[in-house]
Amino acid sequence: MSTGSKLAVAAGSSLVLTVLASSQFLMTLDSSVMNVSMATVAADLGTTIIGIQTAITLYTLVMATLMITGGKVGTIIGRRRAFALGLIIYGIGSLVTALSPNLAVLLIGWSLLEGIGAALIMPAIVALVAANFPAERRSAAYGLVAAAGAMAVAAGPLIGGAVTTFASWRYVFVGEVVIVVVILLVLRRINDVPPVKVRLDLVGSALSVVSLGMLVFGVLRSSEWGWIQAKPGGTQVLGLSPVVWLLLAGLLVLYAFLRWESHLAHTGGEPLIDPRLLRNRQLAGGLSMFFAQFTVQAGVFFTVPLFLSVVLELNALQTGLRLIPLSIALLLAAAGIPKLWPQANPRRVVRFGLTSMIVGILFLVAGMDPGANAGVVAVPMLLMGLGLGALASQLGAVTVSAVPDSQSAEVGGLQNTATNLGASLGTALIGSVLIATLSTSIVAGIQANPDVPAAVQQQATTELAGGVPFLSDTQLEAALTDASVPESTAQDILDLNSDARLEALRVAYGVTALLAIAALFFTGRVPRIPVGAPKGEGVGQDSDELG
């Protein structure tokens, strides 16, 4: 091949990698931007933090429930066509989001349309990397695409903070529309994966969407309805909270989905996912760690910006700047560990990452006191970033190398399902814990105050049982002034709310730390042998699941 031809191939490969990495960046950017801009978006749309929490949860839930189906659709119509269709739907959703006047339109544009678009795009990325890069360059390409997602997590708070502070959060979504148009214009330069004549498992798709949807929706509504016992004056089903019924039904439907997929596989049908993949020890280990990582990450990324933007009343840019230690540590660890220790034990690196995250979260628990300022998050964010980067440096290679290249797209769908389901459940669970603790603390404070008449205590207990909004001192002070509350009483309420907020954050961080500790018990399925090492290395060393 001539020098000119080699340069042309290199330039073409660079363009393909740029397009695919940009798409991965785009899919990951939304949630990190929205997390740091929650208070501003809520005020702009006339809703509450719970409303924005719902939008964040539904966005990741739509992606999680449709990701496997989206991968199968790509197999049927061709990966590049699915990629293009996903980009068009995603671009329309971004435009609707940018123009949204209220929460309902935001949910349609961001949570629904963008979620559907992402469910078509992300599984296609894995297959398109395989189709456009030779085997010897494929690992590096997958790594750079994964790094683009990590960069979105790292850069999202700063981008969102700067745009929200100096212009409007809406311009982030306008920018996404522009990026989508540019990608569509160069999409023909990417080699396609031809469509395959297979049937879409409609029954399996419906069962997977219904089961995962009920599980996450149940967790999301737990702060308002209660987990098992219905809250006073709240909704009841057969004497219990609807949440427990949603969780039970979701688990039963999930079991039915798994049985249906096994039935199709045994009778020569075409299941939505190959059940044998779920029995692959290495793949199961990687997927469980992806799920745990994104559950914990979502919980921290939901609560830390709340502390900065609501408790300390920092603007979006100041909030983003406080998260820079996490961004820097994440990028350095994700890129540095494979470069400096290419033969590192993956299981050991994953355990180090989880331990770093746990210590960082415990620092946050200890730092939530009345004198806390923005500086209290610096060291925890550094440790969180180091842990997330360590996990990112290993898990992608662990899952992709667990199966032959021919199944890489299916693994990509499972991986994206695990990450988005983890992010959805993390936001819902930690958000519900936060609001439930806040409500309980405020009600307990009112009941313990002898200056509050018994009738008022009873009324407050009933009215606040459904959930107390997470308000800043300025927001609460304005509400008390509008309600003509006496100044002395208003100050008591402000002090009570301030203490309750910190208590709620402390409990939410504690639950997040427990989730990270629980993940340590499942690290035994992550291999000890580095990906790419000769098969003879470490034979017999990887059989101890608890080792």
Sequence and secondary structure as in RCSB ss.txt:
>XXXX:A:sequence
MSTGSKLAVAAGSSLVLTVLASSQFLMTLDSSVMNVSMATVAADLGTTIIGIQTAITLYTLVMATLMITGGKVGT
IIGRRRAFALGLIIYGIGSLVTALSPNLAVLLIGWSLLEGIGAALIMPAIVALVAANFPAERRSAAYGLVAAAGA
MAVAAGPLIGGAVTTFASWRYVFVGEVVIVVVILLVLRRINDVPPVKVRLDLVGSALSVVSLGMLVFGVLRSSEW
GWIQAKPGGTQVLGLSPVVWLLLAGLLVLYAFLRWESHLAHTGGEPLIDPRLLRNRQLAGGLSMFFAQFTVQAGV
FFTVPLFLSVVLELNALQTGLRLIPLSIALLLAAAGIPKLWPQANPRRVVRFGLTSMIVGILFLVAGMDPGANAG
VVAVPMLLMGLGLGALASQLGAVTVSAVPDSQSAEVGGLQNTATNLGASLGTALIGSVLIATLSTSIVAGIQANP
DVPAAVQQQATTELAGGVPFLSDTQLEAALTDASVPESTAQDILDLNSDARLEALRVAYGVTALLAIAALFFTGR
VPRIPVGAPKGEGVGQDSDELG
>XXXX:A:secstr
  HHHHHHHHHHHHHHHHHHHHHHHHHHHHHHHHHHTHHHHHHHHT  HHHHHHHHHHHHHHHHHHHHHHHHHHH
HH HHHHHHHHHHHHHHHHHHHHH  SHHHHIIIIIIIIHHHHHHHHHHHHHHHHHHS HHHHHHHHHHHHHHHH
HHHHHHHHHHHHHHHHS THHHHHHHHHHHHHHHHHGGGS           HHHHHHHHHHHHHHHHHHHTHHHH
 SSS  TT   BTTB HHHHHHHHHHHHHHHHHHHHHHHHHTT   SS HHHHT HHHHHHHHHHHHHHHHHHHH
HHHHHHIIIIIS   HHHHHHHTHHHHHHHHHHHHHHHHH TT  HHHHHHHHHHHHHHHHHHHHHH STT  GG
GGHHHHHHHHHHHHHHHHHHHHHHHTTS GGGHHHHHHHHHHHHHHHHHHHHHHHHHHHHHHHHHHHHHHHHH T
TS HHHHHHHHHHHTT      HHHHHHHHHHTT  HHHHHHHHHHHHHHHHHHHHHHHHHHHHHHHHHHTTGGG
S SS TTS TTTTTTSS  TT 
